[in-house]
Amino acid sequence: MAYRIRTRAYSLSSSQPPLAQKLTNDPVTQKTARSTVTCFYQTHIGGYWRNVTVLWSKDLTSHSLSISVATMESEDHQTCKIDIKPWQFWAKKGYKTFQVDGNRLDVYWDFRSAKFSGSPEPCSDFYVVLVSDEETVLLLGDYTEKAYKRSKSKAALVDAMLFYKEEHVFAKKSFSTRAKFDHKKKEHDIVVESSTSGPREPEMWISIDGIVLIHIRNLQWKFRGNQTILVNKQPVQVFWDVYAWLFCIPGSNHALFIFKPGAPEADSDKDESCSHGDESDCSGDSKYYSTISYSQASRFCLFLYSWKIE
């Protein structure tokens, strides 16, 4: 079945989390930082392919999950929000229902045994299931059997597709995330580390599953670039812009990393998939990324926004 995925352009300024957008005058600190993981899916609901946005969010006082489903008539979304309250064991398992274009959607979740590794998104031992017409249209987590048993739903004929992911991470030197470059294979641990102060020249390391695959020396001259690496014999393109780490006040802006599975495209196609201005500054208005070619190829793409804070 043919379908179309809406595309989206990214800028260093417009992609800030809501809290960071409010703090235009004050740099983000450990107390004000709000980590977010946003996953964009396309799944089949009510006879149509729809965009579904899953947002995990956490700060010092709150931890939540929001599932938004696009409507057919407008650009609006219907949202179901779940508060993950660590001090209330009974609240970690629940059920909610909401409607989108007259279609009833049921959400079941269980975080009682969920394990976290610093991200607002659990890494194991949980499930979140979205059900429409007794069919599982979106399933998150590794407790698959428990999810099907609890929701009394059947597997969808076509699985939901994750086509890109955004994550905002706040740290001093080391930024970590997880991603699948092939939906049929395991998830990979990705770590970006940096040394931007001290007597030595600034350096940066990017490792996957504990193996350093990119090491950039003289980072002050190479703060923007790209390189293709091999992960389990699969090519992955890595783009980076760490201008803010070197030339901006800590917490006032972020570095950006893009991980795109697949070999580099022809020069004529690169301008469509990843274009940017000639210069970059702390306002972040000059650099833009587009997912046009990514989504056309139905390839997953990871956007990692790394905020260096004191």
C-alpha positions as semicolon CSV with decimal commas, in nm:
position;residue;x (nm);y (nm);z (nm)
1;M;0,000;0,000;0,000
2;A;0,145;0,334;-0,098
3;Y;0,146;0,613;0,152
4;R;0,311;0,947;0,213
5;I;0,510;1,058;0,512
6;R;0,504;1,423;0,599
7;T;0,847;1,580;0,607
8;R;0,985;1,834;0,848
9;A;1,268;2,085;0,845
10;Y;1,492;2,129;1,146
11;S;1,683;2,430;1,273
12;L;1,909;2,460;1,573
13;S;1,674;2,718;1,723
14;S;1,330;2,572;1,649
15;S;1,409;2,224;1,781
16;Q;1,468;2,328;2,140
17;P;1,249;2,163;2,404
18;P;0,970;2,391;2,538
19;L;1,153;2,464;2,862
20;A;1,468;2,570;2,679
21;Q;1,265;2,799;2,453
22;K;1,138;2,985;2,759
23;L;1,487;3,034;2,898
24;T;1,606;3,263;2,623
25;N;1,807;3,479;2,863
26;D;1,925;3,219;3,114
27;P;2,140;2,917;3,018
28;V;1,998;2,574;3,094
29;T;2,135;2,416;3,413
30;Q;2,101;2,076;3,577
31;K;1,807;2,210;3,778
32;T;1,618;2,351;3,479
33;A;1,711;2,088;3,216
34;R;1,433;1,872;3,076
35;S;1,546;1,565;2,885
36;T;1,319;1,453;2,602
37;V;1,300;1,162;2,359
38;T;1,059;1,205;2,068
39;C;0,985;0,917;1,830
40;F;0,789;0,967;1,509
41;Y;0,597;0,666;1,376
42;Q;0,357;0,596;1,097
43;T;0,088;0,337;1,163
44;H;-0,245;0,223;1,021
45;I;-0,550;0,349;1,216
46;G;-0,912;0,356;1,099
47;G;-0,826;0,264;0,741
48;Y;-0,558;0,533;0,698
49;W;-0,186;0,574;0,757
50;R;-0,137;0,829;1,032
51;N;0,156;1,000;1,197
52;V;0,196;0,911;1,564
53;T;0,432;1,105;1,792
54;V;0,560;0,948;2,115
55;L;0,721;1,196;2,357
56;W;0,909;1,088;2,670
57;S;0,992;1,381;2,899
58;K;1,169;1,410;3,235
59;D;1,301;1,682;3,464
60;L;1,363;1,709;3,838
61;T;0,992;1,720;3,926
62;S;0,807;1,530;3,653
63;H;0,829;1,230;3,424
64;S;0,569;1,173;3,151
65;L;0,479;1,001;2,826
66;S;0,256;1,159;2,561
67;I;0,113;0,981;2,256
68;S;-0,025;1,211;1,983
69;V;-0,214;1,087;1,677
70;A;-0,267;1,311;1,373
71;T;-0,621;1,376;1,254
72;M;-0,724;1,352;0,889
73;E;-0,917;1,677;0,863
74;S;-0,649;1,917;0,983
75;E;-0,298;1,947;1,121
76;D;-0,429;1,886;1,473
77;H;-0,337;1,595;1,697
78;Q;-0,529;1,411;1,966
79;T;-0,305;1,341;2,264
80;C;-0,304;1,094;2,551
81;K;-0,069;1,188;2,837
82;I;0,059;0,946;3,101
83;D;0,234;1,059;3,420
84;I;0,506;0,816;3,527
85;K;0,515;0,870;3,904
86;P;0,812;0,689;4,062
87;W;0,677;0,724;4,416
88;Q;0,339;0,562;4,333
89;F;0,382;0,195;4,241
90;W;0,014;0,149;4,156
91;A;0,020;0,440;3,908
92;K;0,286;0,270;3,693
93;K;0,025;0,041;3,539
94;G;-0,287;0,177;3,376
95;Y;-0,528;0,227;3,090
96;K;-0,671;0,527;2,903
97;T;-0,891;0,580;2,601
98;F;-0,932;0,868;2,355
99;Q;-1,077;0,928;2,009
100;V;-0,931;1,038;1,677
101;D;-1,173;1,114;1,390
102;G;-1,438;0,900;1,556
103;N;-1,203;0,605;1,607
104;R;-1,160;0,485;1,963
105;L;-0,800;0,427;2,070
106;D;-0,704;0,237;2,385
107;V;-0,368;0,277;2,557
108;Y;-0,235;0,020;2,805
109;W;0,095;0,052;2,991
110;D;0,302;-0,114;3,261
111;F;0,617;0,049;3,403
112;R;0,627;-0,138;3,735
113;S;0,948;-0,324;3,646
114;A;1,082;-0,074;3,390
115;K;1,455;-0,012;3,385
116;F;1,603;0,327;3,292
117;S;1,959;0,418;3,196
118;G;1,953;0,796;3,235
119;S;1,706;0,859;2,953
120;P;1,337;0,941;3,010
121;E;1,261;0,644;2,781
122;P;1,281;0,300;2,952
123;C;1,537;0,058;2,813
124;S;1,369;-0,271;2,915
125;D;1,101;-0,454;3,116
126;F;0,794;-0,251;3,016
127;Y;0,522;-0,214;2,756
128;V;0,301;0,055;2,607
129;V;0,040;-0,063;2,359
130;L;-0,196;0,141;2,139
131;V;-0,504;-0,050;2,024
132;S;-0,760;0,031;1,753
133;D;-1,047;-0,204;1,660
134;E;-0,891;-0,481;1,875
135;E;-0,570;-0,454;1,674
136;T;-0,231;-0,347;1,812
137;V;-0,131;-0,049;1,598
138;L;0,173;0,050;1,808
139;L;0,370;-0,156;2,060
140;L;0,659;-0,015;2,264
141;G;0,882;-0,212;2,500
142;D;0,999;-0,571;2,534
143;Y;0,708;-0,715;2,736
144;T;0,532;-0,821;2,416
145;E;0,340;-1,122;2,547
146;K;0,216;-0,933;2,852
147;A;0,100;-0,646;2,630
148;Y;-0,106;-0,870;2,402
149;K;-0,252;-1,060;2,697
150;R;-0,356;-0,747;2,884
151;S;-0,499;-0,559;2,585
152;K;-0,666;-0,872;2,439
153;S;-0,565;-0,747;2,096
154;K;-0,420;-0,911;1,788
155;A;-0,107;-0,816;1,599
156;A;-0,146;-0,567;1,314
157;L;-0,108;-0,686;0,957
158;V;0,155;-0,416;0,903
159;D;0,387;-0,306;1,184
160;A;0,420;0,060;1,277
161;M;0,729;0,220;1,125
162;L;0,968;0,439;1,322
163;F;1,111;0,683;1,071
164;Y;1,301;0,925;1,292
165;K;1,388;1,000;1,649
166;E;1,494;1,316;1,834
167;E;1,665;1,322;2,170
168;H;1,775;1,615;2,389
169;V;2,051;1,515;2,632
170;F;2,205;1,735;2,904
171;A;2,551;1,653;3,040
172;K;2,901;1,789;3,098
173;K;3,116;1,571;2,873
174;S;2,942;1,244;2,782
175;F;2,612;1,212;2,591
176;S;2,450;0,875;2,536
177;T;2,149;0,740;2,348
178;R;2,021;0,419;2,189
179;A;1,901;0,343;1,838
180;K;1,833;0,067;1,587
181;F;1,990;0,122;1,246
182;D;1,806;-0,187;1,120
183;H;1,466;-0,270;1,268
184;K;1,544;-0,643;1,237
185;K;1,858;-0,619;1,448
186;K;1,947;-0,521;1,804
187;E;1,955;-0,173;1,949
188;H;2,294;-0,003;1,967
189;D;2,443;0,206;2,249
190;I;2,575;0,538;2,115
191;V;2,804;0,761;2,321
192;V;2,948;1,102;2,226
193;E;3,231;1,225;2,448
194;S;3,429;1,546;2,431
195;S;3,721;1,731;2,584
196;T;3,688;2,100;2,505
197;S;3,885;2,258;2,789
198;G;4,232;2,224;2,934
199;P;4,585;2,247;2,791
200;R;4,522;1,999;2,508
201;E;4,348;2,072;2,181
202;P;3,970;2,007;2,188
203;E;3,879;1,648;2,093
204;M;3,565;1,442;2,036
205;W;3,494;1,069;2,032
206;I;3,187;0,886;1,899
207;S;3,155;0,523;2,003
208;I;2,895;0,258;1,928
209;D;2,862;-0,048;2,151
210;G;3,181;0,051;2,332
211;I;3,398;0,083;2,019
212;V;3,532;0,426;1,920
213;L;3,447;0,469;1,551
214;I;3,510;0,843;1,515
215;H;3,789;1,042;1,682
216;I;3,818;1,409;1,590
217;R;4,128;1,603;1,696
218;N;4,166;1,980;1,660
219;L;3,792;2,013;1,708
220;Q;3,812;2,392;1,697
221;W;3,885;2,360;1,322
222;K;3,661;2,059;1,259
223;F;3,354;2,150;1,462
224;R;3,129;2,072;1,165
225;G;3,164;1,767;0,942
226;N;3,050;1,420;0,848
227;Q;3,190;1,069;0,819
228;T;3,059;0,728;0,714
229;I;3,122;0,440;0,953
230;L;3,043;0,067;0,950
231;V;2,821;-0,082;1,220
232;N;2,795;-0,461;1,185
233;K;2,907;-0,419;0,822
234;Q;2,625;-0,170;0,762
235;P;2,720;0,186;0,654
236;V;2,595;0,466;0,877
237;Q;2,646;0,833;0,796
238;V;2,728;1,059;1,090
239;F;2,690;1,439;1,069
240;W;2,794;1,676;1,348
241;D;2,790;2,044;1,436
242;V;2,948;2,121;1,776
243;Y;2,997;2,496;1,725
244;A;2,802;2,574;2,045
245;W;3,031;2,358;2,258
246;L;3,332;2,567;2,163
247;F;3,203;2,920;2,113
248;C;2,880;2,958;2,317
249;I;2,805;2,987;2,688
250;P;2,739;2,640;2,839
251;G;2,367;2,569;2,835
252;S;2,282;2,847;2,590
253;N;2,273;2,621;2,282
254;H;2,339;2,265;2,176
255;A;2,550;2,053;1,947
256;L;2,369;1,845;1,686
257;F;2,447;1,491;1,568
258;I;2,263;1,307;1,292
259;F;2,293;0,932;1,238
260;K;2,158;0,815;0,904
261;P;2,181;0,447;0,800
262;G;2,291;0,382;0,444
263;A;2,573;0,480;0,212
264;P;2,620;0,844;0,105
265;E;2,393;0,956;-0,177
266;A;2,489;1,128;-0,499
267;D;2,594;1,492;-0,465
268;S;2,269;1,606;-0,629
269;D;2,067;1,434;-0,358
270;K;2,276;1,550;-0,062
271;D;2,149;1,906;-0,088
272;E;1,793;1,783;-0,042
273;S;1,866;1,556;0,253
274;C;2,096;1,771;0,463
275;S;2,150;2,137;0,381
276;H;2,280;2,419;0,598
277;G;2,392;2,777;0,588
278;D;2,749;2,887;0,534
279;E;2,792;3,005;0,891
280;S;2,677;2,911;1,238
281;D;2,641;3,116;1,554
282;C;2,493;3,092;1,901
283;S;2,150;3,202;1,780
284;G;2,134;2,887;1,571
285;D;1,924;3,040;1,294
286;S;2,162;2,956;1,010
287;K;2,162;2,577;1,009
288;Y;1,878;2,358;0,884
289;Y;1,833;1,987;0,828
290;S;1,559;1,821;0,629
291;T;1,432;1,463;0,635
292;I;1,295;1,465;0,280
293;S;1,526;1,204;0,135
294;Y;1,535;1,010;0,463
295;S;1,160;0,958;0,468
296;Q;1,135;0,887;0,097
297;A;1,375;0,600;0,142
298;S;1,179;0,486;0,453
299;R;1,502;0,490;0,651
300;F;1,534;0,555;1,019
301;C;1,725;0,869;1,119
302;L;1,843;0,980;1,463
303;F;1,879;1,346;1,568
304;L;2,081;1,387;1,890
305;Y;2,081;1,733;2,049
306;S;2,361;1,750;2,306
307;W;2,344;2,030;2,563
308;K;2,673;2,089;2,746
309;I;2,600;2,229;3,092
310;E;2,817;2,313;3,392
